[in-house]
Amino acid sequence: MQDLATKFANLTIQSDFIFKKVMSRKRICKHLLEELLQIEIADINYLEAEKTLEPEYTSRGIRLDIIVADDKNTHYNLEMQVKNNKNPDTDTYVLPKRSRYYQALLDIDLLQKGQPYDLLPPTFIIFICVFDFFEKGNYVYTFKKRCLENLELELPDEATTMILNTKGTHGDISKDIKSFYDYVNNHIVTTDFTKQIDDEISYLKLDTKVRREFMLMEARLLDERREGKAEGIAEGEANANIATAKRLLSMGLNVQDIAKATSLSIDQVEALKAE
């Protein structure tokens, strides 16, 4: 528990837990969107913080950090991305396909059954990355669908993906967005906006309910990891026993002896022999 308390005390805006809590403060989230998009927003409503979208039990569920809608019914999903993860099986970065999947599931959730497609609201999927995914130095990378035969022709589906690069060096961003990047990277307070964020984090860390929530969440995640590890070990042992049984069968040992040697049942060894 002491380790969890220390971990909580050292949390920064890069933590999903703290990021969600800070962006749940309307004045902060609204100002960030206004500065990023250079628009005025009268108000925002939180649809659900850290919402899990699972369209079918066979599909991969996702946990979205922050989903808000403004007064014009534009929907925004804000995500903090600390690691530029790769799929070890394919050796490809997961962020592009992750953005595609987030957009798909968000659209499914926004359109009620039987409603026409044209009722889908404008959406922004916004990843705040502490790395430069494209390695071009941009502060912001904004993506919309365009025609390859005529790049000036845009598909008006009103879906936008923005990949923010807090390590960027060039581009057109506001003073408050630049100060937000500096705060994310180095915990440097340079404007009133980042002071609001820093003060909010300080208040959160003094809140015993928030600390208890974090510690319970971490304990639950630890239990899940332990259960997964135990299941993995058990599965590995079962596979090893099967492989051993197959080798012993190829050597001509009888089913009863193989069952004793591998802890498999006689029926299981018989099934392997039949294969």
C-alpha positions as CSV (number, residue, x, y, z in Angstrom):
1,M,0.0,0.0,0.0
2,Q,2.9,2.3,0.7
3,D,4.2,1.8,-2.9
4,L,0.7,2.7,-4.2
5,A,0.6,5.8,-2.0
6,T,4.1,6.9,-3.4
7,K,3.0,6.2,-6.9
8,F,-0.1,8.3,-6.4
9,A,1.9,11.2,-5.0
10,N,4.2,11.1,-8.1
11,L,1.4,11.0,-10.7
12,T,1.6,13.7,-13.4
13,I,-0.7,14.8,-16.2
14,Q,0.7,12.0,-18.3
15,S,-1.1,9.5,-16.1
16,D,-4.4,8.3,-17.6
17,F,-5.9,8.6,-14.2
18,I,-4.9,12.2,-13.6
19,F,-5.5,13.2,-17.2
20,K,-9.1,12.0,-16.9
21,K,-9.6,13.8,-13.6
22,V,-8.2,17.1,-14.9
23,M,-10.1,17.0,-18.2
24,S,-13.3,16.3,-16.2
25,R,-13.0,19.9,-15.1
26,K,-15.2,21.7,-17.6
27,R,-13.2,25.0,-17.7
28,I,-10.0,23.2,-18.4
29,C,-11.3,20.8,-21.1
30,K,-13.3,23.5,-22.8
31,H,-10.3,25.9,-22.9
32,L,-8.0,23.2,-24.3
33,L,-10.4,22.5,-27.1
34,E,-11.0,26.2,-27.9
35,E,-7.2,26.9,-28.0
36,L,-6.4,23.8,-30.0
37,L,-9.1,24.3,-32.7
38,Q,-9.2,28.1,-32.5
39,I,-12.9,28.2,-32.0
40,E,-15.4,29.5,-29.4
41,I,-17.4,26.9,-27.5
42,A,-20.4,28.1,-25.5
43,D,-20.5,24.9,-23.4
44,I,-19.6,21.3,-23.3
45,N,-21.3,18.3,-21.8
46,Y,-19.6,15.1,-20.6
47,L,-21.1,12.0,-22.2
48,E,-19.1,9.7,-20.0
49,A,-15.5,9.8,-18.7
50,E,-13.5,6.7,-19.5
51,K,-16.4,5.1,-21.3
52,T,-16.1,1.5,-22.4
53,L,-17.6,0.8,-25.8
54,E,-18.3,-2.9,-26.5
55,P,-20.7,-3.3,-29.4
56,E,-20.7,-7.1,-29.2
57,Y,-19.2,-9.6,-26.8
58,T,-17.0,-10.9,-29.5
59,S,-15.6,-7.5,-30.3
60,R,-12.6,-5.8,-28.7
61,G,-13.8,-3.3,-26.2
62,I,-12.1,0.1,-25.8
63,R,-11.9,2.4,-22.9
64,L,-12.1,6.0,-23.9
65,D,-10.7,8.6,-21.5
66,I,-12.9,11.7,-22.1
67,I,-15.9,12.1,-24.4
68,V,-17.6,15.5,-24.6
69,A,-20.0,17.2,-26.9
70,D,-20.2,21.0,-27.4
71,D,-23.2,23.2,-27.9
72,K,-23.2,22.6,-31.7
73,N,-23.3,18.8,-31.1
74,T,-19.7,18.2,-32.2
75,H,-18.2,15.3,-30.2
76,Y,-14.7,15.1,-29.0
77,N,-12.7,12.1,-27.7
78,L,-9.5,13.1,-25.8
79,E,-6.8,10.5,-25.2
80,M,-3.4,10.7,-23.5
81,Q,-0.8,8.5,-25.3
82,V,2.5,8.0,-23.4
83,K,3.9,5.0,-25.2
84,N,4.3,4.5,-29.0
85,N,3.4,0.8,-28.8
86,K,4.1,-1.8,-31.4
87,N,2.4,-5.1,-32.1
88,P,5.2,-7.7,-31.4
89,D,3.6,-10.1,-33.8
90,T,3.5,-7.7,-36.8
91,D,6.2,-5.2,-35.7
92,T,3.9,-2.4,-36.7
93,Y,2.8,0.6,-34.6
94,V,-0.7,0.4,-33.3
95,L,-1.7,4.1,-33.1
96,P,-3.0,4.5,-36.7
97,K,-5.3,1.4,-36.5
98,R,-6.2,2.4,-32.9
99,S,-7.5,5.7,-34.2
100,R,-9.5,4.0,-36.9
101,Y,-11.1,1.6,-34.3
102,Y,-11.9,4.4,-31.9
103,Q,-13.6,6.3,-34.6
104,A,-15.7,3.3,-35.7
105,L,-16.9,2.4,-32.2
106,L,-17.6,6.1,-31.4
107,D,-19.8,6.4,-34.5
108,I,-21.7,3.2,-33.6
109,D,-22.4,4.6,-30.2
110,L,-23.5,7.9,-31.5
111,L,-26.0,6.6,-34.0
112,Q,-29.1,5.0,-32.6
113,K,-30.6,1.9,-34.2
114,G,-32.8,2.9,-37.1
115,Q,-31.5,6.4,-37.4
116,P,-30.2,7.7,-40.8
117,Y,-26.5,8.0,-41.3
118,D,-26.6,11.7,-41.9
119,L,-27.5,12.3,-38.2
120,L,-24.0,11.3,-37.3
121,P,-22.5,14.4,-35.6
122,P,-19.0,15.9,-36.4
123,T,-16.3,14.1,-34.4
124,F,-12.8,14.8,-33.3
125,I,-10.5,11.9,-32.1
126,I,-7.6,13.7,-30.4
127,F,-4.5,11.8,-29.3
128,I,-2.1,13.8,-27.1
129,C,1.2,12.0,-27.7
130,V,4.4,12.6,-25.8
131,F,6.3,11.4,-28.8
132,D,6.5,12.4,-32.5
133,F,4.8,9.5,-34.3
134,F,5.6,10.8,-37.8
135,E,9.0,12.3,-36.9
136,K,8.3,15.5,-38.9
137,G,8.5,17.9,-35.9
138,N,4.9,19.2,-36.3
139,Y,3.1,20.3,-33.2
140,V,-0.1,18.9,-34.6
141,Y,-1.0,16.4,-37.3
142,T,-4.6,16.7,-38.6
143,F,-6.2,14.1,-40.8
144,K,-9.3,14.1,-42.9
145,K,-10.2,11.9,-45.9
146,R,-9.1,13.3,-49.2
147,C,-9.3,12.1,-52.8
148,L,-6.0,10.8,-54.1
149,E,-6.8,12.0,-57.6
150,N,-7.6,15.5,-56.4
151,L,-6.1,16.3,-53.0
152,E,-8.2,19.5,-52.8
153,L,-11.3,17.3,-52.7
154,E,-12.3,16.3,-49.2
155,L,-14.8,13.7,-48.2
156,P,-17.3,15.6,-46.1
157,D,-17.9,12.9,-43.5
158,E,-17.1,15.4,-40.7
159,A,-14.7,13.0,-39.0
160,T,-11.3,14.4,-37.9
161,T,-8.3,12.7,-36.3
162,M,-5.7,14.9,-34.6
163,I,-2.4,13.5,-33.4
164,L,-0.7,16.1,-31.1
165,N,3.0,16.0,-30.6
166,T,4.1,17.5,-27.4
167,K,7.7,17.2,-28.5
168,G,7.0,19.2,-31.7
169,T,9.2,22.2,-32.8
170,H,7.1,23.9,-35.5
171,G,3.6,24.7,-36.6
172,D,0.9,27.2,-35.7
173,I,-0.4,26.7,-32.1
174,S,-1.5,29.1,-29.5
175,K,0.5,30.2,-26.5
176,D,-1.7,28.2,-24.2
177,I,-1.3,25.0,-26.2
178,K,2.5,25.4,-26.3
179,S,2.4,25.9,-22.5
180,F,0.3,22.8,-22.2
181,Y,2.9,20.8,-24.2
182,D,5.7,22.2,-21.9
183,Y,3.7,21.2,-18.9
184,V,3.0,17.7,-20.2
185,N,6.7,17.2,-21.1
186,N,8.5,18.8,-18.1
187,H,5.9,19.9,-15.5
188,I,6.7,23.5,-16.3
189,V,4.1,26.1,-15.4
190,T,4.4,29.1,-17.8
191,T,0.8,30.5,-18.2
192,D,-2.4,30.9,-16.2
193,F,-3.8,27.9,-18.1
194,T,-1.1,25.5,-16.9
195,K,-1.2,27.0,-13.4
196,Q,-4.9,26.0,-13.4
197,I,-4.0,22.5,-14.4
198,D,-1.2,22.3,-11.8
199,D,-3.4,23.6,-9.1
200,E,-6.1,21.1,-10.0
201,I,-3.6,18.2,-9.8
202,S,-2.5,19.5,-6.4
203,Y,-6.1,19.5,-5.2
204,L,-6.7,16.0,-6.5
205,K,-3.7,14.7,-4.6
206,L,-5.0,16.1,-1.4
207,D,-8.4,14.5,-1.9
208,T,-8.5,11.3,0.1
209,K,-11.4,9.9,-2.0
210,V,-9.4,10.4,-5.2
211,R,-6.4,8.7,-3.6
212,R,-8.6,5.8,-2.5
213,E,-10.1,5.5,-5.9
214,F,-6.6,5.3,-7.5
215,M,-5.3,2.7,-5.0
216,L,-8.4,0.5,-5.5
217,M,-8.0,0.8,-9.3
218,E,-4.4,-0.1,-9.1
219,A,-5.0,-3.1,-6.8
220,R,-7.7,-4.4,-9.1
221,L,-5.4,-4.1,-12.1
222,L,-2.7,-5.9,-10.2
223,D,-5.1,-8.7,-9.4
224,E,-6.1,-9.0,-13.0
225,R,-2.4,-9.1,-14.1
226,R,-1.7,-11.8,-11.5
227,E,-4.7,-13.8,-12.6
228,G,-3.7,-13.5,-16.3
229,K,-0.1,-14.6,-15.4
230,A,-1.4,-17.6,-13.5
231,E,-3.7,-18.5,-16.4
232,G,-0.7,-18.2,-18.7
233,I,1.5,-20.4,-16.6
234,A,-1.3,-23.0,-16.3
235,E,-1.8,-22.9,-20.1
236,G,2.0,-23.2,-20.7
237,E,2.2,-26.2,-18.4
238,A,-0.7,-27.9,-20.1
239,N,0.9,-27.3,-23.5
240,A,4.2,-28.7,-22.2
241,N,2.4,-31.8,-20.9
242,I,0.7,-32.4,-24.3
243,A,4.0,-32.0,-26.1
244,T,5.7,-34.5,-23.8
245,A,2.9,-36.9,-24.2
246,K,3.2,-36.8,-28.0
247,R,6.9,-37.5,-27.8
248,L,6.4,-40.4,-25.4
249,L,3.7,-41.8,-27.7
250,S,6.1,-41.6,-30.6
251,M,8.6,-43.6,-28.5
252,G,6.0,-46.4,-28.1
253,L,5.2,-46.0,-24.4
254,N,1.8,-47.2,-23.2
255,V,-1.1,-44.8,-22.5
256,Q,-1.2,-45.5,-18.8
257,D,2.5,-44.7,-18.2
258,I,2.2,-41.5,-20.3
259,A,-0.8,-40.3,-18.3
260,K,1.2,-40.8,-15.0
261,A,4.2,-39.0,-16.4
262,T,2.4,-36.0,-17.7
263,S,-0.5,-35.6,-15.3
264,L,-2.9,-35.9,-18.3
265,S,-5.9,-38.1,-18.1
266,I,-6.0,-41.4,-19.9
267,D,-8.8,-40.0,-22.1
268,Q,-6.6,-37.1,-23.1
269,V,-3.7,-39.3,-24.0
270,E,-6.0,-41.6,-25.9
271,A,-7.2,-38.6,-27.9
272,L,-3.6,-37.6,-28.7
273,K,-2.9,-41.1,-29.8
274,A,-5.9,-41.1,-32.1
275,E,-4.6,-37.9,-33.7
